[in-house]
Amino acid sequence: MMKFLILIALWTAFCFLHSFMITPFFTELIKRKLGERYRYYRLFYNIFSILILIPVVVYSSYIMEKPFFTWRGYLLPVRYLLLLCGLWIFHAGSRHYNMRTFLGINQLHAGVNHGLINDTGKIEKGGIMGIVRHPFYSGSFLLIWASNLDATRLISNTVLSLYLVVGTMLEEQKLIAEFGDVYRSYQKEVSMLFPCKYIKRKFKSLLDYFSTTTD
């Protein structure tokens, strides 16, 4: 039992630091302290996130047990489908973001830290962005739950899933503060993580098509 409490504590500490370091309160504080050197912050944040993730992953691997659930037999195609969908969502999402800015590289050259990480500076609604508002988080959900499950993995996946939801909601608040009613309108059109509104629209269009063809 103690090893799982330690695991939860490690994941909670990681999630807290990972989110807190990009809150407006903390980033504004760092910006005032660093001045022009703030352009290095995004790159530092990404490197630091990897470093604090390493002990969590190592400890998780150390206490891992024999899985009580494995994807096999008729479930194996489902696992491959989840993995492929997750990877496709990541790929589709990356086409709408400037990955050099996401990694913190562009900031080094431009000397500024961009608030929005796409090239247009506007909210994009095409492609995957018209299906879910946060494709990277959606893809993460599929990838983490496509794994075999033991107690360690189940706890890790549960904590990470909660963190993805909380992190997405925090990101939403920043986007509302940045774009106001434009983003609120986008929220009404497109689902946050799971494509419920997109499926509903497609289903309604299909029903309308059949109703017009049968009249």
N, C-alpha and C positions, 0 to 999 in steps of 0.2 A: 504493500500500500504506500509506503514512504517514497518508493522510487517513482510512483506515478504522481504524487504530490510535488516532488521535485521537478518532474517533467512539466507539469502544469505551471509551476512557478517560473521555469525557464522560458516557456512559450509566452507567458503573460508579460514577463520582463521584456522579451524581444518585441512583442506587439506594442507595448506601451512606448518603448524608446523609438521604435520605427514610426509610430504615429506622432508622438509628441515633437519630434525633431522637425516636422514639417507643418506644425500648427502655425497660424499667423502670429500668435503671441511669441513663439520661440524664434521664428525666422526673422521677425522684425527686430527682436532683441539682438540676434546675431548680426543682422545687417548694420545696425547702429555700431556694434562693437568692431566689426571687421572693415567697414567702409568699402573701398574698392576691392579688397580681397574677398568680399562676399561672392564674387564670381566663381570661387573655388568650392563653394559650399555644396552645390548639388553633387559634384564629383565625390567630395568627401563623404557626403551622406550615403551615396551608393556603396562606397568602399566600406564604410563603417557598418552598414546594414549587413553586408556579407560576413564581416568579421564577427559580429555578435550572433549571426545565425550559425556559424560553424560549431560552437560548443553545444548548441541545442541539437543539431543534427548528429553530432558525435555521441552525445548522451542517449539520444533516441535509439541509435543503432546498437549501443551497448546493452540496453535493457530490452531490446526487441525479443519477442517470444514467437513460438510457433503460431502461424495464423489460424484463427478459428473460421475465417471465411476466405476462400480463394476463388478467383475467376477461372473456372474450368468448364469443360463440357459445353453445353448449350449457352452458358453465360460468357464464354470467351469472346464470341463476336460482339457482345454488348460492350465488353471492356475495350476492344479495339475501336469500336465506334466512339466511345467516350474519349479515348486518347486522340483519335483522328479529329473529332469535332473540337476538342480543346486546343490542339495544335493549329487547326484551321482558323479558329477564332483569334488566337494570338497573332497569326500571320495577317489575317484581315485587319485586325486592330492596328498592327504596326504600320500599315500603309496609310493610316490616317494620323499618325503621330510622327513627329520629327525625333527619331531615335537618338540622334546626336545630342539633341537638347535634353531628352529624357535621361541620358547617361551623364550629362553635365559637361560635354565636350564643347558644344557651341558657346557656352557661357565663357569659356576660357579665352576664346578668340574675340568674341563681341564685347566682353567686359561687362555684360549685364546678365541678370538671372530672369529668364522668361517665365511669366506666370502661366501661360498656356503653351503646351508642348507640340502643337501642330504648326504647319507652315503658314496657314491662312490667317491666324489670329482670330478666327471666328469659330462658332460652333458648327461642326460638320454633321450633316444628317444623311449623307450618302453611304452606300455599302453597309458594312456591319454596324455603323453608327446609327442607321435607321432601324436596326433590329434590337440592339441593347446599347445603353449609354456608356457602359464600362466593360468593354470586351476583354481586357486583360484580367479583370476580376472574375468575369464569367468563365473564361478559359481555365483559370486557376481552380475553380470549383470542380470542373470536369476532370482535370488532371489529378487532383489529390484524391478524389473518390474512386478513381479507376485502379487503385492499388489494392493488393491483398490486405486483409485486416487482421491485426492482432490487437491486444489491449493498448499497446503503445501507439500504433498507427491510428486507432480509433480516437484516442484522446487527442492526438496531434491534429487529426483532420477536423475534429469537432471545434477545438480552440481556433484553428486557422479559419474555419468557416464562419465562426462568430466574428473573428477579426476582419474578414473580408466584408461582411455586412456593415460592421461599425465603421471600418475604414472608408467604405463607399459612401456612407451617410455623411461622414466628415468632409469628404471630397465634394459631395453635393453642396454642402453649406458654403464652401469656398467658391464654387462655380456660381451659385446664386448671388453671392456678394459681388462677383466679378461681372456677371451678365444680367442679373436682375430678371425682369419679366421675360426676356428672350429665353433664358434657360428654364424658367417655370413653364413656358409654353412647350419647350422641348420635352420636359418631364411628362407632360400630359400626352404627348404623342408616342413616346418610346419608353419601354420598360427599363428599369435600372439594371438588373442582372440577368433575368430570365425573360425570354421573348414572348411574354403572355399577350401584350398588346399587338405585337406583330402577327402572331398566330390568329388572334381574334379578328384582325383586319382581313387576313387572307381567307379565313373561314367564312367571314361575311361576304367577301367578294365572290367566293365559290358558290355560296347559296344564292346570291343575286344573279350570278351567271346562269345557274340551273333554272331559277324561277323565270328568267326572261326567255330562255330557250324552250321552256315547256308551255309558255303562254300562247 
